[in-house]
Amino acid sequence: MLASLVTMTDFKRYRPEDAGGMDKNAKIYITKHEGMIGSAVMRHLRQSGHTRLLVRADDELDLTDQGAVFRFLAEEKPDYIFLTSAKVGGILANDRYPAEFIYQNIQSQSNVIHAAWQAGVKKMLFFGSSCIYPKECPQPMKEDYLLTGKLEFTSEPYAIAKIAGLKMCQAYNRQYGTNFITAIAADVYGPDDDFDPETGHFLPALMRRIHEAKTGNQDKVIVWGSGAPRRECLHSDDLADAAIFLMNEYKGSEVINIGSGNDFSIRELAYILAEAIGYKGKIVFDKSKPDGAPRKLLDNSKLKELGWSPRIHLEAGIKRTYQWYKKHFLSPEMQGVISR
């Protein structure tokens, strides 16, 4: 029997026992497990008592290789899949590599979604991004606002790929009765993030640049744009916790927002970073550079209605992330310079 798209009434009627919660002995495949989201999901699964975690490094399994993905899932037959992004980046990376962003994401997610159906996967969570909402979207952004306006230009290739993924999940639910759910996350940061100024998202990239300005005794840091756009930041541990909660508690084709519920201007975020790092120089905003979307604040009321709320406040999350960055990216000698 074909599954139909759920209505808001259906959403409220779902009970945890109907959602197909993960058994502790279930085999769970986490794509991109070495990345920020995948590694966070793995940590939380292990903390929850799950031991049969299935992972493959990029050099072991290329998700854009259809034949390899089909063979892998057919042989392994995982019970559950957490499908994270194949390629992500900030405004600079999106602007420079639009072809890679649309191709790699569409190709890899399409391979996994179709192969998951063929392998009889019980449930899969596909991760979307807040950039899939229209550029001029009413705030906070409700799930119903998807596809109601034009996308922000620089992130359009990536956004279209993610929209294709969530629509593919809905289509397979409708036609084949699969249990593929989609979560749309705010701007995520945390351990195992990409701190490269050329390819990383705003928060980790600027964290590294401010750190290098401090250690290099630079008197200023230049930030792209006016500093006026507002961004909602979500720690990866909160995202992982919410993702596992949804896998255990939710069933349906409606997308679900995962956000912190608060946003800050780019200017505010830059000064919060500078304070956490201990940088005393100037923050200069280059208004000749693009701003991106003016605001991206998710409405997470549906997720709260199900019973989940974020726990990590921004200032604490940034301090934790910076401590992780110092521990994993810097030599002991350089850490001593920072601590003084």
N, C-alpha and C positions, 0 to 999 in steps of 0.2 A: 504494500500500500504506500502511495506516495505521501511524503510529509509536506504540509503546507506551511507557508510563512506565518509566524505567530503574530497575533494582534496584541495590543497593550493589555487587553483583558486576559489573554493567555499568559502573558508575562507575570502578572500578579498571582495567577493561579498555580504556578509551578511550586512544587514542594521539594526540599532537598532529597527526599527518598526517590523522587522521580528523575533526578538529574544524572544518575549513573556515576556516583562518587567513586574515586579511585581506590581499589583494594591495595593493601600494603604489598601484596605479592605481584601486582600488575607490572608488566614490562612497559616502561615509559621511555619514548624516544624524544630527546631534546636536540633540535637542530641548532647549529652554531653555538655549541655549548661552551666554547672558549670566549665568546663575546660577553658583553656586559649583561644582557638580559638572560641569555642562556645559562651563564655561570651562576647568576642569582637564583634562577629557577632550580638549578641543581642543588645549590646549598640548602634551599628551603625544603626541597623534596627529601633530602637526606635527613634534615632535622626532623621531618615529619615521620621518619621511619621507613621510607621507600629505599629499597636497595637494588632493585633490578632496573638500573638506569642505562639506557642504550645511547651511546654517543659515537660520533665519528668526526675526526679532524677534517679540515678542508682538503688536505692532501690525500686523505683516505677515501673521501666521497665528495665528488663535485656535484652539488645539487642542480647545476644547470645541465648535467648529463642525464638525459631522460632514461636511457637504458640502464645506467648504473643505479639510479634511484629506484626504478621499477624492480630491478633484481634484488636490491637491498631490502626493501620493505616486504617483498614477496617471501624472502627467505627468513627475515627476522620476525615478521608479524607482530609488531608492538600492539599493546592494548590501547595506549594513549600517545598522543603526539603534541608537543609544544612547538609550534612553527613560528620561530622568530625571523626577523628580517635577514635577507642575504647581504644587502649592501645598504649602509646608512651613512649619513654625513651631514655637515652643516651647510649653510647657505653658499659658501665658497665652493665646496665639493659638488653640491647639486648644480651650481651654475657652470662648473667646468666639465663635468662628466655626465650630462643628461642621458646619453645613450647607454652607458653602463648601468645607471640607476634604473632605467625602465626595463632594459633587457634582462639583467641578472635577476631582478626581483620577480618579474613576470615568469621567466623561465623556471626558476627554482621553485617558487611557490606552486606553480601549475603542476610541475612534476610530482611534488610531495602530496598535494591535494588529490590528484587523480590516483596515484599509487596507494594512498591511504584508503581510498574507497575500494580499490581492487583487493587490498590486503585484509579488508574487513575490520579496520581500526574502529574501536568502540567509540572513541571521542577524540576530537582534535581542537586545540585552541590556536587560532590564527591571530597574530598581533598586527593591528593597524596603528596609525599615527594621527595625531591631531592635525597634521598638515593636509589631511584629505578633506577637511571642511573648507567651505568657500573663504576666499580672502576677506571679503566684507561680510562676515558672518555675524548674526546677532549673538550677543554675549550674555551669560555663558552659553556655550555651544551644546545644544541638545542633539541627541542621536537623529531626531527627525529632520535636522537641518542639512544632512548629507545630500549632495547633488542638487542644491537649490541655488547655486551661483558659481561664478568663475573661481578657479583655483589661483593661488599665488604663483606667479610665473616661474620663479627660480626652482620651486619644489614641485612643479607640475608633473614631470616625468615620474618621479618617485611616488607622488600622490596617486597618479593614475594607476600605477602598478598595484598599490595597496588597495585601491577601490576595486580593481579587477579581482584581487584575491578574496576580498570579503564577499563580492557578488558571486564568485565561483563557489564559495562555501555555501551560500544561500541556495544556489542552483542545485548543488548536489544534495542538500537537505531536502529540497522540494521534489527532485526527481527520483532520488535513490534512497531517501529516508535515512541519510547519514546524520551524525550528531557532531557537526562541525560548527563551533561557536567562534565569534570574533570579538576581541576587545580592542578599543581604541585608547592608546596611552598618551598622556601628556609628554612633554619633553623630559626624557629620562636621563639621569646621571647617576654615577656611583662607581664602585670598583670595576676594573676591567674595561672602563670607558676608553674611547679614542681621544687622547690628549694632544693629538697633532693639530697645530694651528691651521694646516692646509685642508685637513679632511674631517676634523672633529666637529661636533656640535658646539654651539656658542659657549656653554658653561665650562666643559672640560678644556676646550681650546684656549679660552681666556684665562682659566686657572693656570695653565702652563705658561702663558705669555706673561702674566703678572708675576708668577714665581721667578721666571727668568729675568724680568725687569728688576726684581728685588736683588737677586743674587748677582746680577750684572751691574748694579748701582745705576740703573737707568732712571732718568728723572721723569719719564712719562710713558704711558701705554696708550696706543691709538686703538680705538674701537670703531668698527664699521657702523655707519648710520647715525641717526640723531640721538639714540638712547631712549626715545619715547615709546617704541613698541613694548607691549607687555607679554610676558611669557610665564606659563605655569610649569613648575619643575617638580618632578616626581622621582624620589630615590628608588634605585633599582630593587632594593629589598622590599619596599612597599609594593612595587609592581609585581614582583615574584609572589608575594603573599596574596595579593589580589587575584593573580592568575590561577594559583592553586585553589583558592576559594571558589572561583568560578568553575573550575573543572569539577569540583565536588558538589557545587550547589546550584548550578544553572544549566538549563537546557532550553535551546531556542535559537531561531535565526536572527532575532533582533541583535544588532550590535550593542555593546555595553561600553560606556566610557569609564576609564580608570584615571582619576586625577587627584591632585592634592586638595583642590577646592580653593586655592589661593594663587594669585599671580602677582608679578612684580615687573616694573619697567626694566629694560636693559640697563639703564643708568643705575637703578637701585641694585640690580644683581652685580654689576661691576664693582660697586663700592662694598657690597657684602663680601665679595671675593677678596678684594684688597684688604679688608679688615681681617678676614680669616687667615690670610697669608702673611699679614704684617707689612704690607707695602705702603710706603708713605709718599710716593710720587703722585703725579697728576694723572687723571684719566681724561683723555681727550677724545671727543667724538667727531668722526669724519663724516659730515653730512653729505658729502659727494658720493658716498657708497650707499647701496640699497638697504632699506630697512627690513624688507620682508613683510609678512602679514602684520597689521597693526596690533592685533590682539588674538590670543589663542587660549581661552579659558574654558575648560570642559565642564559641562553640567554632569556631575556624578551622582545625581539623586537616585537613579535607578539602582546603582550598585549599593548605595547606602540603604535603600529600601530592602535589598536582599540581606543586609546585615554586615557589610564590610565598610571600614573607614581607615584612612591612612594614619600612620603613627609617627612618622619621622618629620620633624619640622625642618624648614629649609636651612637655617643657620647651622643646626646640629648636623644635618646631612652633608653640607658643604665641608664642615670641619672634619667629619669622618672620611670623606672622599679625599681631602687634601692629605690627611695622615696616611691613607692608603697609597696615594701617589708618591709621597716622599719615601715610603718603605719599599715600594716596588720599582720605582724608576730612578732613584737617586743613590749615589754611592754613600757610604757611611761618612766620608769626609764632607760631602756636600750637605748632608743632613745636619752636620755640626754647624756649618755656616748658616743654615736657615734658622737653627734654634737659638742662635746668639742675637 
